Amino acid sequence: MAAVEMRLPVARKRLAQGLPRGAGEGDRDLVAPGDTITTDPGYMRGHGTYMDNEKLVASVAGVVERVNKLVCVKALKTRYNGEVGDIVVGRITEVQQKRWKVETNSRLDSVLLLSSMNLPGGELRRRSAEDELAMRDYLQEGDLISAEVQAVFSDGAVSLHTRSLKYGKLGQGVLVQVSPSLVKRQKTHFHDLPCGASVILGNNGFTWIYPTPEQKDEEAGGFITNLEPVPLPDREVISRLRNCILALVAQKLMLYDTSILYCYEASLPHQIKDLLKPEVMEEIVLQTRQRLLELEG
Amino acid sequence: MAGLELLSEQGFRLDGRRAGELRQLRARMGVFAQADGSAYLEQGNTKALAVVYGPHELRGSRGKAPHAQALVNCQYSMATFSTAERKRRPHGDRASAEMSLHLKQTFEAALLTRLFPRSQIDIYVQILQADGGNYCAAVNAATLALLDAGIPMRDYVCACSAGFLEDTALADLNYVEEAAGGPQLALALLPQAQHIALLELNARLHQDHLPRVLDAATQACRHLHALLDRVVREHLRDAAALLGK
């Protein structure tokens, strides 16, 4: 007879309760749409603001950021704004002539040009009509890829490239979608964690957890995926990492290799499925927070 | 008036409010993780849930899309259990379609759609419990959801209804007052600039009375703005503290 677990509804806890508030000054920088930021005509209008009768008015709810004469309002949660050099994880939505459309949680679908990827086998040549016909053999609708942002167009759309053996089609693993603002910008977004799995922390908030590949001879150009069954211990590590990332996101802690690893270590006393319980989430994230603070200070 | 006295001699309404008083407002932002923005709002017994996706790539037919600005797609629906009489509403309910159109007009006036050419913003609102002022609750909930999604807009959009009874303008009508059949005015206002996003009047009202009813609705919208602003700032402060900013 299996025991059934039950829980009663409780009042929602305020997440920020235990945290120190920015002593008095935090409030001043928070604005909501329609709030006048300044009436001084010397300032320049940045993102999240608009001019209305010579007044600079906020158009999103968020934090005011000033850089010299430029005033921006940064919303706490938005879609992904591409920047050149970002690592992203995305899903192919459409195969067009000479390009793929990729969903990257951006305002417009990103494009991956046929000419900005390595051909399987690493051959370097102009792309011919045959290559165009074979595009679906490389990447189909629904495939996940990792890529780097090559250019950002004026309308905010992003052009991607996979001209490195690091990037390409993703095989077996787990995708976790988080808010882009929770991914910390770092030198590298590919991490082989010592717990036995690897993660790609896309700047666009798409996080890919996969078993660490044994040998890194990717002469296939990252388009042949390994379909051998992943052993159970690896799968358990991956699921644990996934639940840890969900816990970190639920408590709004920044995602980077150290925070994920600390959270993973804090989660070890618990069963994997228990990590989805709010109280366990809270506990392990609290431990993670403390260890991170110790590391800093 | 037989039986039901909508406005007592002492100036109280059926639910004990004064003529210009609002119902209790409770709201929460960010109720769903997967959507770009979401909000839940209660105005008295009227409860609404709003979800926003976007701006994202245009889905479906590109023919009707505006050229240099975002397409605003609104869908208004009522839960089967939202009214006293249980009613299954399959898609294409006339009243809901009209309401969707009203919502679309309202938010096209408030959103800075020109910033997002070739994209689409989806706003889905569902009424979970209908007790009058459904349009207003839908607009207020959608505003909070849009703010949560970080989509640029000129100002808050605050909506409130008003009616006219026994030479008095009543703000924020509940279901009983609406059902009584008097004139009913719905106003969606951008409060700081005092721009009207949508104004609708049902039933006949003498021209001389219109300014008073409009004033009552405007005043109510201003109050609502203060209340919504408080919810937003509380949410912002929490989120900012968590992110360590």
Interface residues (C-beta under 8 A of the other chain):
Chain A: R14 L15 A16 L19 P20 R21 G22 G26 D27 L30 A32 P33 G34 D35 G48 Y50 D52 V57 S59 V60 A61 G62 V63 A75 L76 K77 T78 R79 T93 K101 E103 R107 L108 D109 D155 G156 Q177 S181 V249 A250 Q251 K252 L253 M254
Chain B: G30 A33 Q34 D36 G37 G54 P55 H56 E57 L112 F116 P117 R118 S119 L147 D148 A149 G150 I151 P152 M153 R154 D155 Y156 L190 P191 Q192 A193 D229 V232 R233 L236 R237 D238 A239 A240 A241 L242 L243 K245
